[in-house]
């Protein structure tokens, strides 16, 4: 089974920078994830949304990378949101308490609505 | 009058579903995870319970590759999947030496990690413990074995 290396597209919506994640979030993802986050950060929105629709695997190293992004967001007083996680990874975000610090939405639309009203 | 049935032995209660090994290379934990998922296809482990088992297998295999085998690709991680009585057991063995790792898997301190007071890593054992019914770690001079247990049946799985 070949590793599906992470690729990330960054786009700007009216009030949120969106990272469309495709592939696996593991140790190989560090460079792509951090570069995409930096690009989104430079868009100067108050909110950054991680869209997990194209992600089918996150391991503990990937969790650590997401913790790193959340730390950066908190340090710069930005909000980091997540959407389109599978049921399993919603559970993992809950048990790791990531979801206490990073709101999780079922889809992009509801996340963008949240970002635009707060 | 018929002869009484012979007493059941451990061998009667133990059914090996598969045994295999994977090289200690980053990313190969997914091969272990998918092979175990295929091996338990006929058991009553589905949906979210199967996803939990897969995550536990992947994390235990990663730990074996990294901490036991130091990511030396020629050193395999061995995986045994078996049913013992009403339990599914997955045993993951590396060639590590020294005392086996702690199995407590306490909840990591996310706030300390977010504030830069701890490394953001260190989720593996906690995830494993959260995903299966039981976990134990044993070891000797040349091996560590992590055993994951899922209770089969209606109450099985976390």
Interface residues (C-beta under 8 A of the other chain):
Chain A: X1 X3 X24 X26 X27 X28 X57 X59 X60 X61 X63 X64 X65 X67 X68 X70 X71 X74 X86 X87 X88 X91 X92 X95 X96 X97 X98 X100 X101
Chain B: X26 X27 X29 X30 X31 X34 X48 X51 X52 X55 X58 X59 X62 X107 X108 X110 X113 X114 X115 X116 X119 X120 X121 X122 X123 X124 X126 X127 X130
